[in-house]
Amino acid sequence: MAYFMGIDVGTSSVKTLMIDGEGTEIGSASRKYDVLKPKMNYAEQNPEEIWEAVKGTLLELSGRYPKETAQLKGISYSGQMHGLVLVDRFGKPVCNMIIWQDHRSVDQRDKIYSAVPFEEFNRITLNQLSPGYLIMSLMWIREHAKEIYDRSALFLLPKDYIRYRMCGTLGTDMSDASASVIFDTAGKCWPWEIVERLGLRKELFPDCHASTETAGVITRECAGECGLPEGVPVLYGGGDTLMHEIGTGMINEGRPWVSNIGTACQVTCVMRRPVYDEQFRTNTFCCVKEDLWMLMAVGMCGGAAMKWMQGILGVSAFEELNRMAEQVRPGSDGVIFLPYLSGTRCPENDPLSKGIYFGLSLDHGREHLVRSTMEGVVYSLRSDLDLLEELTQKSPETMIASGGGARGRLFLQMQADIFKKPIYTTESAEQSCLGAAVTAAVGTGYFASFEEACEKTVRFRDEVVEPIQENCRRYEEYYQVYRELYGRNKELFWRMPV
């Protein structure tokens, strides 16, 4: 039997999954790590700490499943997108990586657009600039940390550094490269004219490959450190949202759209051409499957808002938050949460926006705050869904819920009621890991295509969560109020001292 691994290098943890050639999940392992906040608006991670976490998952799996590990035929990756990892000529990180939650580079936006006008830049990248994107962080480093910029030989995205540690090859893939927002997304190449006009060194840009290409093989050093067989093929992999699509079977335009609640949250669909929003409120990135592009509307705070709520209330487990929320009826008795705790990217692109609890009274308690936080996250997903339907002139009959939003009945029911659509879920709880493992199987030739691979490996639960009409009516009223909260407070956000 052939076995494959998918490694998901996330924002808060790494997860590694092993499957067999039939798509059966053999086992998984995870390790958590922190986001470093050395200053206000900074968000960094130590690449070496993440590498140690990856090693821990690999040692655990190889120790638990030695026979299966000995028959590994391929490994691929899913990685948090947008982050900047700078390495020197020896492949060693020169500083902490700056991740997508970072907001220090706000001023770089106008500087980039002064060199390359807004319309021109956006129509090549198919995306609007925002803090946290690799290009914004790189420009900030060049201006504010020139000694680091000068020492840097190459930039990578987060999962690329982990792959380098395992096979010794430096490079990236087109899905992650397009999410750097310094990429010709329709042409699938680096936009060298823009790079030149920004005054960036061309040698910083890594070679770019298809997600299914083989980058190298497990080195002797990695084999010794991680308990893996030397010589196993290692594929380039892709961005986590793109791998997530593979793990839910979204491999053509006819598939249901996906609503995902991870650290951030987003609604995604795929297109056979590079569709983009003329107002650049959405993202368009290259897919792992090369004949497709992904259209994504993203909220910056999904699971991050729930984790924040856990910390505020001193609750150790998400299940406890669920129990509190279940005590309150749909609509949270009039409390509405605007989940802009990390700014917002869609449908508004405003890094200075803030969170709001609207409608509070003396009649409300902690349980109302919890439920309204959950509902606010789903309202943000509904606004994303509305926008994608407007852009594509399509409306999916059903949705697939994934990530943390698929693990509890309450979150699933909220999505069904607020979207007004039946909600499906996959049997696998680790869609990004599964997508990476499936990509390894396709890239090594075990499966002839993603269609064949997903038919074999992506399975759905029998239970479908149907919308409750009474809840739909109530939520629709509150959602209309939610939609006005940002616009009515936008000016105040910008007047607030930082």
N, C-alpha and C positions, 0 to 999 in steps of 0.2 A: 504493500500500500504506500502511496505517496503522501507526504505531509507538507504543509505550508504554514508559514508564520506571517502574521501582520502585526506591526509595531506602531502604536498610535502615540505620538509624542504630543500630548495635550498641554493645556495651560496650567492645570493644577495637578496632573498626574500623567504617568506613562502606563499604558496598558498593552500587554502582549497576548496574542491569541494564537493557538495552534489548531488547525483544522486538518481533516483528511481529505482525500480526493473526492469524497461524496458530499463534502460540506458539513460533516458532523464536527461539532466543536469538541476537541479533545480536552483542552484545558486553557485557563487564562491566569495571568498574574498581573498585579498592578503595584505601583509605588507612588506615593504622593510627594510633592515638593511645593515650595512656596514661591509666590511672586514677591520680589524685593521692591520696597518703596523707599529708596534712600532720601528722596525729596518729594514735595508735593508735585503731583502730575507725572512722576516718574513711575515706570513699571519695567523691571529688569528681571532676568534670571541668569544663573550661573550655568553655562553649558556643561561644565564638568560635573556639577551636581546632578544634572539631568542624565548625563552619561552613566553615572553611578547607579541611578534609579533604573535605567534600561538594563544594565548588567544584572541588577538584582532580579528583575523579572525573568531574564533569560536563564540565569542560574537556577531559579526556582522551577521553571518549566522543564529544563533539561534534567534536573534532579528528579522530578516527579515522573517524567515520561522519557526515560533514557532510550528505550527501544524505538519509540516514535521519532525522537530527536535524531537518532542515527539514520533515519530514512527521510530527513528533510530534503526537499527538492527546490525550495525557493523561499526567500524572505523579501518582503516589501514594507513600505512605510506610509503612514498617514501622519501629517504634522500640522500643528498650529500654524496658521498662515500669517504673513505680513512681517514677521519678526526679522531683525537684523543681527546676524552673527558675523563678526569680522575676525578673520584669521590672518596670521603672518605667513611668511613664505614656507614655514615648516608645518603649516596647518594647525597652529596653536592659537586659541582665542586670545585676542589682545585686550578684551574688556568683556564685561557682562553683555549678554545679548539684550537688545531693546525690543520689547514685545508689543503686540497690537494694542494693549491697554494704555500705552504710554502717550501722554499728551504734551510733552515738553516742546514739540516741534511746531506749535501753532503758527509761529511767525514765518516758518519756511514756506508755507503755502503761497503767500503773496510773492515771495522771492522767486519761487519756481515759475509762477504764472507771469511774472514780469519778464523772465527770460524766454518762456514759451507760452504764448497767450492761452487763456482758459480753453477756448473752443478747440484750438489746434491740439493742445496737449490731451484733452479729454477724448477727442475723436480718434486719436491713435491708441491711447490706453483703454478707451471705452469705460473709464472710471474717473470719478472726481477725487481730487486729493483730500486727505484727511489725516490728522495726527495718528501715529501708530503704524502707518504703512512704511515699508522698508525705505522707499525713496525719501520720505520726509525725515526719517531717523538718520539716514546716511548724510543728507544735506546738513542736518543739525550737527552731526559729528564733525564734518568738514569745517564748519564755522566755529564751533565752540570747543572742540577737542582735536585740534589739528595734529597734535603729536600722535594720537591714536589713528587718525586718518592716514598719516604718512607711514606709520608702521604696518598698516593693513595691506595685504597682498591680494585679498579676495573677499567678497561677501558671500555668505550662504544664508539659507533659511533654516529654521531650527532643526527640522528632521534631516537636512542635508549634512549637518555636522555629525549627527549620530551615525548616519550611513557611512560617512568618511571614517569614523572610528572602527567600523566593522569590516570595511573592505578596502580602505585606503584611497578611494577615488573621490576627488573634489568635483562638484557639479550640482546642477539642480534639474528640475523638470518643468515642463511648460505650464502645468496647472499652478504650481507654487510661484513660478516666475511671473505669471500674469497677475498674481495677487500682490506682487511687489509694487505695482502701479508705476513701473518704469519699463513697460513691455508693450510691444505692438501686438495686441490681443487678437486681432483678426489675422494678421500676418504670421503670428506665432514666432516672433524673433525679438531680440533687443532692438530698440529704436535708436540706432547709433547717432542719427542727426540730433535728436533731443539730448542724448548723453553728452555730445560735443558742446551743445549750446549751454548746458548746465555746468560745463567745465569739469566734469567728472572724468577720472582716469578709466579708460576702456578696459585695462587689464584687471580692474576690480570685478568685472562681470564674469560669472562662471559660465562654462559650457552648459548649454541647455538641451535637454533630451526628452523623449517621450517617457511617460510614466512606466510603460511596459518594457523599456530597454533595460538590459543588464548592465549595471555599473561596474561590477567586479564580482569577486567571490570572498567568502569569509577567510580572513587572513589567519595565519598561524597564531599570531598574538591574540586576536579576538577569540579564536577557538579556545585558547587556554584560559582566557579571562571569563568567558561566558558559558563554557560547557557545550559549545556547538561544534559540529563536524567542520573541519577545514575544507574549503573548496565549494561550499554551498553557494549557488548563485544568489546575488544580491541585486535587486532591481531599484530603479530610481524612486518609485513611489510618487506621492502627490499630496496636495493640501488636504486637510482633514475634511472640509466640507465637500470637496470633490470625491474623496474616498467614501464619505458617508453616502453619497448618491449610489455608488456601486453596491454598498452594503444593504441598500434598500431596494435594489433592482431598478433604479432609475437610469435606464440605458437607451431610452428613446422618447420621443415627444409624447407618445401616447400613455406613458406611465403616470400614476397619481403623483401629485406634488408632495414635497416633504416639509413638514414643520418640525424643526429641531430646537430643543432647549438644552444647550450645553452651558458653558460659562457665559457666552453670548447666546443669542437666539436668532433664527433666520427661517425664512421660507424660500425654497429653491425649486426651480424647474429647469429642464434642459431644452435646447433648441438646436436645429440642424444648421443654423446660421448665427453669426454673432449679433444677436438682438441686444440693443441697449436703449436706455432711457435718454431722450433728447435733453432732459433737465438733469441728467446724471444723479438721480436719487438712488439708483440701484447699482449693483456690481455685475459686470460681465467678465467671466474668467474662462480660460480654456479647461475643458473637461479631461479627465483621465482617459476616457474613450475618445479617440482623436477626432472623430467626425462630428463632435458635439461641442457646444458651449453652454455654460451654466449661467442662468440669470438668477440673481440672488438679491433679496431685500433683507437687511440685517439690523437687528437691535443690539446695542452694546451690552445690555444687561439682561441676562436670562437667569441661569443658575447662580450667577454672581449676586443677583439681588436676593435670592433665597439664602445663599451662604451668609451674606451681610445680615439678613434678618435673624438667622441662627445665632450669629455673634451678638447682635443687639439684645436678644432675649435670653442668651445663655442656654440655648437648646442644643443638645449634642447630636441629635439625629433628625434627619428630614422627616421621618415618620411622625415625630412629635408635632412638627409644624402641620402636617396633614391632619392629625387629630384635632388640633386647634381650629384649623380652617373649616373642618366638617361641622363644627358647632354653629356656623354662621350660614345663613341662607344665601343663594346666588345673588350677586350684586353688593354683598358686604354691607347691607343696610345703608347704602348711599356713599360709602367711602370708595374713592377712586384713586388709584396709584399711577403716577407717571414715572416709568422706570428708567429715568435718564440719569442714573447715578454715576455713569461714566461718560456723560455726554450722549449724543445720538448721531447716527450715521444715516438712518433711513426711517421715515420718508424725509426727515430734515437732516441736513449735514451741519451739526452745530456742536462742537466740542465743549462749549461753555454752558450748554443747557444743564439743568439740574433735576433731581427727583422732587416729586410733590405728592403729599397725601392731601386730597381734596375732599371736603365734606365731613370733616371730623366734628363730633359733638361729645358731650359728657356721657352720652349713651353708648359710646363705643369703647371696646376694650382691646387687649392684645390680639385676641383671636380675629377681630375685624382687620387689624393691620396685616396679619398673616394672610388671610384670604384675599384681601384687596391687592397685596403684593403679587400673589399668584395670578389673579385676574388681570392686573396691569401688564404682566409679562405676556399673557395671551392676547390682551387688547393690542399690544404692540405687534404681535404676530398677525393679528387680523388686519392691521393697517398695512403691513407688508403684503399680505395676501391680496388685499384690495388693489394695491398698486400694481402687482404683477398681473392680475387679471385685466387691469386697464391697459397695460403695455402690450400684452400678448393677444388681447381680445379673445382670451380663452378662460374657461372656468372649470376646474377639475370637479368631477362629481364626488370624489372621495379624496381624503388626505391620509398620508402616512405620518404618524407621530413617532418621534425618535428622541434619543438622548434622555435626559432626566425627565422630560415631559411625557415619556412613554412608560415610566416605571410606577406610577401611582394612578389609581382609578380616578381620583379627583381631578388631577391635571388633564387626563384624557377626556373626562366629561366636560370640563370647561372648554376645551378645544372644540369638541363636537357642538356645544351650545353656542359658542361665540362665533365659530366659523359657519355654523348651520350646515355641517357636512358630516357624514359618517367617518369615523376615525379607525384606521387599521394600524396594527403594530406588527413588527417582525418578531420571530422567535428569539433571534439574537439580540442581546442587550448592548452589544458592542459593534455597532454598524460600521464605524470607521476602521476598526481592527479587521472586521470581516472583509470590508472592501479592499484593504491592503493585502490580505491573504489571498483573496480572489485574484487580484492584480498579479501577484506572484505566480499563481497557477496559470493565468493567461500568458504572461510574459515569458514563462519557461516552456510554453507549448503544451502543457498538460491539457488545457482546454483550447479549442480552436478559436473561440471568440468569447466576448463578454456575454453575449446572448446565451451561449451554451453554459457558461460558468454560472451565471445568475439563476438560470433555470434549475441547475443542480443544487445550488448552495443557499439561495435566499428563500427563506420560508416564513410564512405569515401565520400568526395565531388565528384560531378559529373565531374567537370572540371579536365582534365589531361593536364599537361604542357609537350608539345612535344619538342624535340630538334630541333633547326634550323640548318640545315646542314652547311650553310655558317659560322655561329658562331662556330660550332663544329670544322671546319677546322682551323679557326683562333686561337681558344683557344688551340688546340692541339699543334700548333707551340710554343706558349708561355709556355705551360705546360712543354714541353721538356726543355726549358731554366730554368723554375722554379725548375725542378728536380735536376739541377746541382748547384744551388746557395748554398745549405748547404755544399756539399762536397768540393766546391772550397774555402769556407770560414771557414771551421771547425777549422783549425789550428789557424786562427786569433782570433776566439772567445775565445779560451783557452789562448791566449797570452794577451788578454785585461785585464788590472788591474781591480779588483772588487772594 
